[in-house]
Amino acid sequence: MTAENILGGKLETCCTSPMTGFYRDGQCNTGAGDLGAHVVCAEVTEEFLEFTKSKGNDLSAPVPRFNFAGLKPGDRWCLCASRWKEALDAGVAPPVILSATHAAALEYVSMNELKQYALSH
């Protein structure tokens, strides 16, 4: 079964450098083991990276044992839908790539909220 994006089409790749996704397949796929619902494809900003670090998830820090160099502003990453919503409520939500955001994101945030933060490509 092909995963669907929030626009009703085929889920597109979010990023392969760095390799993202719960399954590290470049897509914001989700499944039973993905308790964080890593389904929002976003282009991270400095403000968002500082925000998520303040919440205990430092995405900018390298984790060599997982071959993770850390994110920098401009990198694309599959974010937990609930963290993106938290960032939205705090005024620091990063822009999203709608075609690469999994349909499951709509269980956490509205289409209108996501569209307000959509990147054109």
N, C-alpha and C positions, 0 to 999 in steps of 0.2 A: 504494500500500500504506500502510495506517495504522500508525503506530508504536505499539508496545505498552509499557505501563508494567510495573513489577516485579510487580504484582498480577495481570497477565494481561488487563487492560482497555486501553481507548484511552488513549494518553498525553495527559494534561491539560496545560494551560498552566501554566508555572512562574511567570513574571512578565513583564509588559510595561512596567513603569515601576519600575526601569530595564528596558529591553529586553534580555533575556538569551538565551542559547542560542548554540551554535557558529554557527548560521545567522542569529542575531539575529531569530528569529521568535517568541520568547517561550516556546519549548518546548526541552526537553533532548534534541533530536534529535541523531543522530550519523550519520556517513558516512565514506567512505574518507579524506577530507581532515582529519578530526577526530582528529589523532594523540593529543590529550590526553584523549579520551573524556569530553567535557563532558556527563555524563549524570545526575548526582546533583542533584536540585533541593533546595537547602538554604536555610534562613533563617539568614543569617550572624550571628555573634556577635562581640563585641569580641575575645574570646579567639581565635577562629578567624582574624579579620582580622590580629591581631598574629602569629599562628603562620605564616600564609601569607606575610606580609611578611618574616618572618625566613628564609623559604625562597626569597626572591627574587621573589615575585609579590605586589606591593603592590596589592591590589584596592581599597584605600581611597583611593588617589591618583587624582585626575582626569587624564584623557587627552583633552584638548579635540579633538585631530585625529580621534579616533574618537567624538566626541560622548558621552564617558563621564565622568560627574560623580564617579565613585568611589562605592564602596559604604559604607553605614553599617549598624551593627547593626540587625537587623530586616528588611533588604532580602533579597529572594529572588534566588537566582542559580544557574545551572547550573554546578556545580563539576566539575573533573576527578575521576573516580572514584578515581584513585590518590592525589590530594591529600587527598580526604575520608578515605581509608583511613589515610594518614599521620597526619592529625589525630586519627582514632579511636585509633590506637596511642599518640599523645602525650597522650590524654585531653582533647582540645579539639574534638572533632567537633561541628559544628553540627547542629541538628535538620533532618530531611528531610521532604519532602512525598512520600509513597509514590506517590500517583496521578500525580505529575508527574515521577517518576524513571524514566528509560528502562530497559527490561529488560536492556540491555547492562551496566548497573551490576553485575549479578550475576556478571559475569566477574571482578570485582575485589573485591567484598565479599559477604558472605552475607546472605540474607534476614533472618536473626535479628539480625545487626548493624544492618541498616537499620531494622528494626522497633523495636529498642531506642531509636532516636533519632527515631522518627516523631512528627510533629505530628499532632494530631487533625484539622486542616483545612488 
